[in-house]
Amino acid sequence: METATLIWGLIFSSIGIGYFIYGRRQSNMVARWCGLALILYPYLVTNTMAMVAVGVALMLTPRFIEL
């Protein structure tokens, strides 16, 4: 496994933990589910560029979608 993939996975998982905690405390389901997705998806995506693209998309999702 590439070092860049591991580092990006760590970064996005850490951001996901923050999103999940924020979503739980604010009762924001979009932030909570995006946080959970950010925590779990680095285990499934092995391409570094795809990982960054999906991570950025998941990070921007709560900004544009409100439930």
Steps between C-alpha positions, in 0.01 A plus 500: 500500500626847420597742773283774346194275518560433868550868581191613307300224668614621841417861416150426370424259785601767752278757331223238496521458876453875539202500260344205682535660844367834369205327332415307815514806726305725261255226391612557142445172315686606184817589691472182706466270199771683305728466800434128517564470126826697536612261772421184305562569131886505512481125563322452166679743267861417407568762231643817654336744259161330539540511877564875495209562261252298708628654823458855376152418367397353836641799684300743283173306513374641836563852369253459214246248636280569801236270644 
